Amino acid sequence: IKIEEVFIELKGEIGYTTTFPIHLPNNSSNEQTNHHVLTFFKDKHILESSAIGRTALIYPFGDYSWTFAFQLPTHLPPSLSQPQCYPYV
């Protein structure tokens, strides 16, 4: 396998919905619901990348692992562990 870099990315997202009425030609109305996702936090750590002058990292078939850690800022909102329900964090 040839790759340029191995990285891990942590994204914090807020999901919410908005609804608004839709007026149909037959004088009836309906509601349209739009789902929105906003990214409020993103942190990317490069775990391994090709050396200068090389175009790719080459890995033989197998299992690989990399150690990583993220330091979260203190200003993040609380988490709700139900992403199928809106709103969620």
C-alpha positions in Angstrom: 0.0 0.0 0.0 1.4 3.4 -1.0 0.2 6.4 1.0 1.3 10.0 1.5 0.4 10.3 5.2 -1.4 8.7 8.1 -3.4 11.0 10.2 -6.3 11.1 12.7 -8.8 13.8 12.9 -11.2 14.6 15.7 -14.2 16.7 14.7 -16.8 18.2 17.0 -20.2 18.7 15.4 -23.5 20.2 16.3 -26.5 19.0 14.5 -29.9 20.7 14.4 -33.0 21.0 12.3 -35.0 23.9 11.0 -38.6 23.6 9.7 -40.6 25.9 7.5 -44.0 25.8 5.9 -44.5 24.9 2.3 -47.7 26.1 0.6 -48.9 23.6 -2.1 -50.8 24.5 -5.2 -54.0 22.8 -3.9 -54.2 25.3 -1.0 -52.8 22.8 1.4 -49.6 23.2 3.3 -46.8 21.0 4.5 -43.6 21.4 6.5 -40.1 21.0 5.2 -37.4 19.9 7.7 -33.8 20.7 6.9 -30.9 19.0 8.8 -27.8 21.1 9.5 -24.4 20.1 10.8 -21.9 22.7 12.1 -18.3 21.8 12.9 -17.2 23.8 16.0 -14.0 21.9 16.7 -11.4 20.2 14.5 -8.0 18.9 15.4 -5.8 16.8 13.1 -2.6 14.9 14.1 -0.3 13.6 11.5 0.9 10.2 12.7 3.3 9.5 9.9 4.2 11.1 6.6 6.6 10.5 3.7 10.0 11.9 4.1 11.1 14.9 2.0 12.0 13.7 -1.4 9.9 10.6 -1.2 6.5 10.5 -2.8 4.8 7.9 -0.6 5.0 5.6 2.4 5.0 1.9 1.4 3.4 -0.6 3.8 3.3 -4.4 3.2 0.0 -6.1 3.9 -0.7 -6.3 7.6 -2.0 -4.6 10.7 -0.6 -1.4 12.0 -1.2 0.8 15.0 -0.1 4.3 16.0 -0.3 5.9 19.4 -2.1 9.2 19.6 -3.6 11.7 22.1 -5.8 14.7 21.8 -5.9 17.6 24.3 -9.5 18.9 24.3 -10.1 22.6 25.0 -12.0 23.5 28.1 -14.6 25.5 26.2 -16.3 22.6 24.4 -20.1 22.1 24.9 -21.4 19.1 26.7 -21.9 15.9 24.7 -25.2 14.2 23.9 -24.7 10.7 22.7 -27.7 10.4 20.5 -26.6 11.6 17.0 -29.8 10.2 15.5 -31.8 12.7 17.5 -31.8 16.4 16.8 -30.4 18.6 18.2 -27.2 16.8 19.2 -23.6 17.7 20.1 
